[in-house]
Amino acid sequence: MAMKHTSVDGYIGSFPPAIQRLLRETREAIRQVAPDAEEKISYQIPAFAYNGKMVHYAAFKHHIGFYPGERAIKHFSGFLEPYKTRVGSVQFPFDHPLPLELVKEIVQFRFEAM
């Protein structure tokens, strides 16, 4: 059975140090752009909300999953070509640098849409 997390710190702390660092970097990038957004656990992963859902992120075996929604993925599709994407998500593989400036731009786009 998967562990049920009640806090973002608990979620991040459940991973090995290298993955914790990536999760903390993602978290901080989001906070820089949307400091007034509410941080919480939603769907058992970290999320930020501001007048509704804004973004989610999570760690998996080989990547950080980032969930800004379908509209953001479509809007930034040209910048996301190096990554696997789905309807509302993108995968940032562990063996590549985390594109934190792109994460910030996507969060800004979501924040302005709220």
mmCIF file of the C-alpha atoms, coordinates in Angstrom:
data_MODEL
# 
_entry.id   MODEL 
# 
loop_
_atom_site.group_PDB 
_atom_site.id 
_atom_site.type_symbol 
_atom_site.label_atom_id 
_atom_site.label_alt_id 
_atom_site.label_comp_id 
_atom_site.label_asym_id 
_atom_site.label_entity_id 
_atom_site.label_seq_id 
_atom_site.pdbx_PDB_ins_code 
_atom_site.Cartn_x 
_atom_site.Cartn_y 
_atom_site.Cartn_z 
_atom_site.occupancy 
_atom_site.B_iso_or_equiv 
_atom_site.pdbx_formal_charge 
_atom_site.auth_seq_id 
_atom_site.auth_comp_id 
_atom_site.auth_asym_id 
_atom_site.auth_atom_id 
_atom_site.pdbx_PDB_model_num 
ATOM 1   C CA . MET A 1 1   ? 0.000  0.000  0.000   1.00 0.00 ? 1   MET A CA 1 
ATOM 2   C CA . ALA A 1 2   ? 1.325  3.452  -0.919  1.00 0.00 ? 2   ALA A CA 1 
ATOM 3   C CA . MET A 1 3   ? 2.191  5.807  1.919   1.00 0.00 ? 3   MET A CA 1 
ATOM 4   C CA . LYS A 1 4   ? -0.405 8.524  2.553   1.00 0.00 ? 4   LYS A CA 1 
ATOM 5   C CA . HIS A 1 5   ? 1.304  11.853 3.012   1.00 0.00 ? 5   HIS A CA 1 
ATOM 6   C CA . THR A 1 6   ? -0.251 14.624 5.063   1.00 0.00 ? 6   THR A CA 1 
ATOM 7   C CA . SER A 1 7   ? 2.397  17.276 4.410   1.00 0.00 ? 7   SER A CA 1 
ATOM 8   C CA . VAL A 1 8   ? 4.612  18.373 1.557   1.00 0.00 ? 8   VAL A CA 1 
ATOM 9   C CA . ASP A 1 9   ? 7.652  18.122 3.833   1.00 0.00 ? 9   ASP A CA 1 
ATOM 10  C CA . GLY A 1 10  ? 6.697  14.534 4.636   1.00 0.00 ? 10  GLY A CA 1 
ATOM 11  C CA . TYR A 1 11  ? 6.285  13.725 0.949   1.00 0.00 ? 11  TYR A CA 1 
ATOM 12  C CA . ILE A 1 12  ? 9.664  15.215 0.026   1.00 0.00 ? 12  ILE A CA 1 
ATOM 13  C CA . GLY A 1 13  ? 11.360 13.572 3.005   1.00 0.00 ? 13  GLY A CA 1 
ATOM 14  C CA . SER A 1 14  ? 10.223 10.137 1.878   1.00 0.00 ? 14  SER A CA 1 
ATOM 15  C CA . PHE A 1 15  ? 12.654 10.161 -1.075  1.00 0.00 ? 15  PHE A CA 1 
ATOM 16  C CA . PRO A 1 16  ? 16.430 9.690  -1.302  1.00 0.00 ? 16  PRO A CA 1 
ATOM 17  C CA . PRO A 1 17  ? 18.494 12.895 -0.866  1.00 0.00 ? 17  PRO A CA 1 
ATOM 18  C CA . ALA A 1 18  ? 19.134 13.479 -4.585  1.00 0.00 ? 18  ALA A CA 1 
ATOM 19  C CA . ILE A 1 19  ? 15.402 13.300 -5.353  1.00 0.00 ? 19  ILE A CA 1 
ATOM 20  C CA . GLN A 1 20  ? 14.583 15.454 -2.319  1.00 0.00 ? 20  GLN A CA 1 
ATOM 21  C CA . ARG A 1 21  ? 16.854 18.138 -3.782  1.00 0.00 ? 21  ARG A CA 1 
ATOM 22  C CA . LEU A 1 22  ? 14.974 18.091 -7.113  1.00 0.00 ? 22  LEU A CA 1 
ATOM 23  C CA . LEU A 1 23  ? 11.613 18.245 -5.353  1.00 0.00 ? 23  LEU A CA 1 
ATOM 24  C CA . ARG A 1 24  ? 12.787 21.154 -3.168  1.00 0.00 ? 24  ARG A CA 1 
ATOM 25  C CA . GLU A 1 25  ? 14.075 22.995 -6.252  1.00 0.00 ? 25  GLU A CA 1 
ATOM 26  C CA . THR A 1 26  ? 10.736 22.505 -7.991  1.00 0.00 ? 26  THR A CA 1 
ATOM 27  C CA . ARG A 1 27  ? 8.873  23.665 -4.890  1.00 0.00 ? 27  ARG A CA 1 
ATOM 28  C CA . GLU A 1 28  ? 11.044 26.775 -4.555  1.00 0.00 ? 28  GLU A CA 1 
ATOM 29  C CA . ALA A 1 29  ? 10.664 27.681 -8.229  1.00 0.00 ? 29  ALA A CA 1 
ATOM 30  C CA . ILE A 1 30  ? 6.881  27.556 -7.853  1.00 0.00 ? 30  ILE A CA 1 
ATOM 31  C CA . ARG A 1 31  ? 6.989  29.580 -4.625  1.00 0.00 ? 31  ARG A CA 1 
ATOM 32  C CA . GLN A 1 32  ? 9.106  32.282 -6.262  1.00 0.00 ? 32  GLN A CA 1 
ATOM 33  C CA . VAL A 1 33  ? 6.464  32.893 -8.895  1.00 0.00 ? 33  VAL A CA 1 
ATOM 34  C CA . ALA A 1 34  ? 3.352  32.311 -6.794  1.00 0.00 ? 34  ALA A CA 1 
ATOM 35  C CA . PRO A 1 35  ? 4.247  33.139 -3.174  1.00 0.00 ? 35  PRO A CA 1 
ATOM 36  C CA . ASP A 1 36  ? 0.594  33.580 -2.185  1.00 0.00 ? 36  ASP A CA 1 
ATOM 37  C CA . ALA A 1 37  ? -0.505 30.211 -3.525  1.00 0.00 ? 37  ALA A CA 1 
ATOM 38  C CA . GLU A 1 38  ? -1.612 27.620 -0.987  1.00 0.00 ? 38  GLU A CA 1 
ATOM 39  C CA . GLU A 1 39  ? 0.725  24.656 -0.720  1.00 0.00 ? 39  GLU A CA 1 
ATOM 40  C CA . LYS A 1 40  ? -0.932 21.339 0.063   1.00 0.00 ? 40  LYS A CA 1 
ATOM 41  C CA . ILE A 1 41  ? -1.113 17.638 -0.668  1.00 0.00 ? 41  ILE A CA 1 
ATOM 42  C CA . SER A 1 42  ? -3.668 16.811 -3.348  1.00 0.00 ? 42  SER A CA 1 
ATOM 43  C CA . TYR A 1 43  ? -4.050 13.374 -4.960  1.00 0.00 ? 43  TYR A CA 1 
ATOM 44  C CA . GLN A 1 44  ? -1.267 12.282 -2.554  1.00 0.00 ? 44  GLN A CA 1 
ATOM 45  C CA . ILE A 1 45  ? 1.310  14.601 -4.206  1.00 0.00 ? 45  ILE A CA 1 
ATOM 46  C CA . PRO A 1 46  ? 2.448  18.194 -3.602  1.00 0.00 ? 46  PRO A CA 1 
ATOM 47  C CA . ALA A 1 47  ? 0.274  20.883 -5.119  1.00 0.00 ? 47  ALA A CA 1 
ATOM 48  C CA . PHE A 1 48  ? -0.158 24.634 -5.201  1.00 0.00 ? 48  PHE A CA 1 
ATOM 49  C CA . ALA A 1 49  ? -3.559 26.275 -5.495  1.00 0.00 ? 49  ALA A CA 1 
ATOM 50  C CA . TYR A 1 50  ? -4.655 29.852 -6.031  1.00 0.00 ? 50  TYR A CA 1 
ATOM 51  C CA . ASN A 1 51  ? -8.319 30.385 -6.780  1.00 0.00 ? 51  ASN A CA 1 
ATOM 52  C CA . GLY A 1 52  ? -8.439 26.713 -7.680  1.00 0.00 ? 52  GLY A CA 1 
ATOM 53  C CA . LYS A 1 53  ? -5.881 24.132 -8.787  1.00 0.00 ? 53  LYS A CA 1 
ATOM 54  C CA . MET A 1 54  ? -2.705 25.595 -10.192 1.00 0.00 ? 54  MET A CA 1 
ATOM 55  C CA . VAL A 1 55  ? 0.066  22.953 -10.405 1.00 0.00 ? 55  VAL A CA 1 
ATOM 56  C CA . HIS A 1 56  ? 1.061  19.575 -8.952  1.00 0.00 ? 56  HIS A CA 1 
ATOM 57  C CA . TYR A 1 57  ? 4.445  17.862 -8.975  1.00 0.00 ? 57  TYR A CA 1 
ATOM 58  C CA . ALA A 1 58  ? 5.727  14.449 -7.953  1.00 0.00 ? 58  ALA A CA 1 
ATOM 59  C CA . ALA A 1 59  ? 8.731  12.137 -8.027  1.00 0.00 ? 59  ALA A CA 1 
ATOM 60  C CA . PHE A 1 60  ? 8.709  8.838  -9.861  1.00 0.00 ? 60  PHE A CA 1 
ATOM 61  C CA . LYS A 1 61  ? 11.306 6.179  -10.595 1.00 0.00 ? 61  LYS A CA 1 
ATOM 62  C CA . HIS A 1 62  ? 13.035 8.086  -13.414 1.00 0.00 ? 62  HIS A CA 1 
ATOM 63  C CA . HIS A 1 63  ? 11.541 11.572 -13.486 1.00 0.00 ? 63  HIS A CA 1 
ATOM 64  C CA . ILE A 1 64  ? 9.831  14.489 -11.819 1.00 0.00 ? 64  ILE A CA 1 
ATOM 65  C CA . GLY A 1 65  ? 6.241  14.748 -13.004 1.00 0.00 ? 65  GLY A CA 1 
ATOM 66  C CA . PHE A 1 66  ? 4.918  18.288 -13.359 1.00 0.00 ? 66  PHE A CA 1 
ATOM 67  C CA . TYR A 1 67  ? 1.186  18.839 -13.786 1.00 0.00 ? 67  TYR A CA 1 
ATOM 68  C CA . PRO A 1 68  ? 0.219  22.355 -14.910 1.00 0.00 ? 68  PRO A CA 1 
ATOM 69  C CA . GLY A 1 69  ? -2.835 21.287 -16.894 1.00 0.00 ? 69  GLY A CA 1 
ATOM 70  C CA . GLU A 1 70  ? -3.691 20.815 -20.541 1.00 0.00 ? 70  GLU A CA 1 
ATOM 71  C CA . ARG A 1 71  ? -3.811 24.490 -21.503 1.00 0.00 ? 71  ARG A CA 1 
ATOM 72  C CA . ALA A 1 72  ? -0.303 25.162 -20.168 1.00 0.00 ? 72  ALA A CA 1 
ATOM 73  C CA . ILE A 1 73  ? 1.128  22.067 -21.860 1.00 0.00 ? 73  ILE A CA 1 
ATOM 74  C CA . LYS A 1 74  ? -0.340 23.198 -25.190 1.00 0.00 ? 74  LYS A CA 1 
ATOM 75  C CA . HIS A 1 75  ? 0.868  26.785 -24.704 1.00 0.00 ? 75  HIS A CA 1 
ATOM 76  C CA . PHE A 1 76  ? 4.455  25.689 -23.950 1.00 0.00 ? 76  PHE A CA 1 
ATOM 77  C CA . SER A 1 77  ? 4.554  22.717 -26.339 1.00 0.00 ? 77  SER A CA 1 
ATOM 78  C CA . GLY A 1 78  ? 7.467  24.134 -28.328 1.00 0.00 ? 78  GLY A CA 1 
ATOM 79  C CA . PHE A 1 79  ? 9.579  24.397 -25.184 1.00 0.00 ? 79  PHE A CA 1 
ATOM 80  C CA . LEU A 1 80  ? 8.522  20.953 -23.960 1.00 0.00 ? 80  LEU A CA 1 
ATOM 81  C CA . GLU A 1 81  ? 9.582  19.015 -27.077 1.00 0.00 ? 81  GLU A CA 1 
ATOM 82  C CA . PRO A 1 82  ? 12.637 17.438 -25.352 1.00 0.00 ? 82  PRO A CA 1 
ATOM 83  C CA . TYR A 1 83  ? 10.365 15.904 -22.685 1.00 0.00 ? 83  TYR A CA 1 
ATOM 84  C CA . LYS A 1 84  ? 7.596  13.319 -22.558 1.00 0.00 ? 84  LYS A CA 1 
ATOM 85  C CA . THR A 1 85  ? 4.240  15.011 -22.244 1.00 0.00 ? 85  THR A CA 1 
ATOM 86  C CA . ARG A 1 86  ? 0.682  13.894 -21.735 1.00 0.00 ? 86  ARG A CA 1 
ATOM 87  C CA . VAL A 1 87  ? -2.533 15.869 -21.889 1.00 0.00 ? 87  VAL A CA 1 
ATOM 88  C CA . GLY A 1 88  ? -1.820 17.936 -18.757 1.00 0.00 ? 88  GLY A CA 1 
ATOM 89  C CA . SER A 1 89  ? 1.631  16.847 -17.652 1.00 0.00 ? 89  SER A CA 1 
ATOM 90  C CA . VAL A 1 90  ? 5.312  16.738 -18.486 1.00 0.00 ? 90  VAL A CA 1 
ATOM 91  C CA . GLN A 1 91  ? 8.103  14.436 -17.310 1.00 0.00 ? 91  GLN A CA 1 
ATOM 92  C CA . PHE A 1 92  ? 11.497 15.895 -16.422 1.00 0.00 ? 92  PHE A CA 1 
ATOM 93  C CA . PRO A 1 93  ? 13.963 12.961 -16.406 1.00 0.00 ? 93  PRO A CA 1 
ATOM 94  C CA . PHE A 1 94  ? 16.492 12.682 -13.603 1.00 0.00 ? 94  PHE A CA 1 
ATOM 95  C CA . ASP A 1 95  ? 19.381 12.363 -16.063 1.00 0.00 ? 95  ASP A CA 1 
ATOM 96  C CA . HIS A 1 96  ? 18.828 15.910 -17.416 1.00 0.00 ? 96  HIS A CA 1 
ATOM 97  C CA . PRO A 1 97  ? 19.047 19.245 -15.601 1.00 0.00 ? 97  PRO A CA 1 
ATOM 98  C CA . LEU A 1 98  ? 15.725 20.342 -14.151 1.00 0.00 ? 98  LEU A CA 1 
ATOM 99  C CA . PRO A 1 99  ? 14.442 23.226 -16.349 1.00 0.00 ? 99  PRO A CA 1 
ATOM 100 C CA . LEU A 1 100 ? 13.588 25.531 -13.442 1.00 0.00 ? 100 LEU A CA 1 
ATOM 101 C CA . GLU A 1 101 ? 13.229 28.681 -15.553 1.00 0.00 ? 101 GLU A CA 1 
ATOM 102 C CA . LEU A 1 102 ? 10.701 26.864 -17.744 1.00 0.00 ? 102 LEU A CA 1 
ATOM 103 C CA . VAL A 1 103 ? 8.871  25.664 -14.627 1.00 0.00 ? 103 VAL A CA 1 
ATOM 104 C CA . LYS A 1 104 ? 8.685  29.292 -13.458 1.00 0.00 ? 104 LYS A CA 1 
ATOM 105 C CA . GLU A 1 105 ? 7.339  30.462 -16.817 1.00 0.00 ? 105 GLU A CA 1 
ATOM 106 C CA . ILE A 1 106 ? 4.675  27.755 -16.806 1.00 0.00 ? 106 ILE A CA 1 
ATOM 107 C CA . VAL A 1 107 ? 3.686  28.599 -13.229 1.00 0.00 ? 107 VAL A CA 1 
ATOM 108 C CA . GLN A 1 108 ? 3.480  32.283 -14.169 1.00 0.00 ? 108 GLN A CA 1 
ATOM 109 C CA . PHE A 1 109 ? 1.196  31.361 -17.063 1.00 0.00 ? 109 PHE A CA 1 
ATOM 110 C CA . ARG A 1 110 ? -1.030 29.328 -14.725 1.00 0.00 ? 110 ARG A CA 1 
ATOM 111 C CA . PHE A 1 111 ? -0.976 32.018 -12.038 1.00 0.00 ? 111 PHE A CA 1 
ATOM 112 C CA . GLU A 1 112 ? -2.076 34.695 -14.522 1.00 0.00 ? 112 GLU A CA 1 
ATOM 113 C CA . ALA A 1 113 ? -4.891 32.438 -15.749 1.00 0.00 ? 113 ALA A CA 1 
ATOM 114 C CA . MET A 1 114 ? -6.334 32.063 -12.241 1.00 0.00 ? 114 MET A CA 1 
# 
